[in-house]
Amino acid sequence: MSDPLPPPGNARTYDVYFFVPGNSRLFLHNPNHGVTVSDTGLAWVNNGEARSMPFGDITAIHLSCGAIGQQILDQCRINFGDGGVITLASWNDRGLPDEKQIPVYRACIGDLHARLAARGQDAIRFTAGFPQWRYNVLLGAVICAGLLWFGALVAVLFMAPNLQGVGVLIGGLVVGVPIVKVLRKNSPRYYTPDNPPGELLS
């Protein structure tokens, strides 16, 4: 793959993986990585096609995270005025969380926000987390699951002591912790580019 064409103005390229609409989400190896941030905009190469977009064409930036097993995956969706979208994430070429990619992703998103803050991009909508309705549904589900888990634990410990049952419940707690962590990080909110939510930057 050829390198992104850097836009003018103090450009810096980050080897972060990304996804754009039209690309298959099922792949053994994602060939699309490398995003250049400059004082004037973004540039990248998608499937061999060089693209660039000035900051003035960005309409919205959204930060969120998800979980795969015990690992957290952060992502940043950038919307453009022409309807285009690019999503940058802390995944690797297989679309999985990768500790090596976390500092690369953090540096890229931090640089992007710092340059937007310096330019005063008031027309861009900065949001974070899940949509309010989804957050409320998941929060209710987590509360209900927590109450059921606690009730089952009390029943096993005091009414029918069983080490195997306790082990199953502890396993359920281990599975539930990342879900609670993701939900807490994804509380819906607005933010400003000079103060992006650090908990969504790995």
C-alpha positions, 0 to 999 in steps of 0.5 A: 500500500502506498503512503497517504499523501500528506496535506500541507502544514506540519503534517504527521502520519500515524499508523492507525487502522481505519474503516470506511463505509463500503469496506468489508468488516469481515477480513483476515487482514485490514490493508487500510492503515496510516492517517496523516494529520496536519494543520489543515486537515486529514489524509489517508489511503483507502484500498490504494485510493488517496483521500484528503479532507480539510478540517472545514469539511468535518461536521462531527467527531464521535468517541466511543469504546467497546469490549472484546472479551476482557479487552477494550477497543476505542474508536473515533468516528469522523463525519464529513459534509459530503456524507463521508465517514472514517472510523479510526480505532485502537485495533490491529490489522485483524480488527482486534484490540492491540496494546501496541496500537493503543499509544498510536491511536491515542497520539493520533486522536490527541493530535487531531483534537489539539489542532482542531482546538487551536483552529477554533472549529465551532461548527464541529459537533463533538460527542462521546458515548452511546446514544441516550436510548441505548445507554438507558437500555443497557444500564437497565439490563446491567442493573437487573443482571446485577440484582439477579447475580447478587440474589443467586450468590446469596442463595448459593452461599446461605441456602445451598452452599455449593463451591461449583455454584460459587465458581460459576457466579464468580465467572459471571462476575468476571464476564460482567466487569468489562461490560460495566466498564464499557457502559461507564466509559460510554455515558452520552455527553458532549465535549470540546476539542480542548478537553476530550474524554481521556477515558475514551482514549485508552 
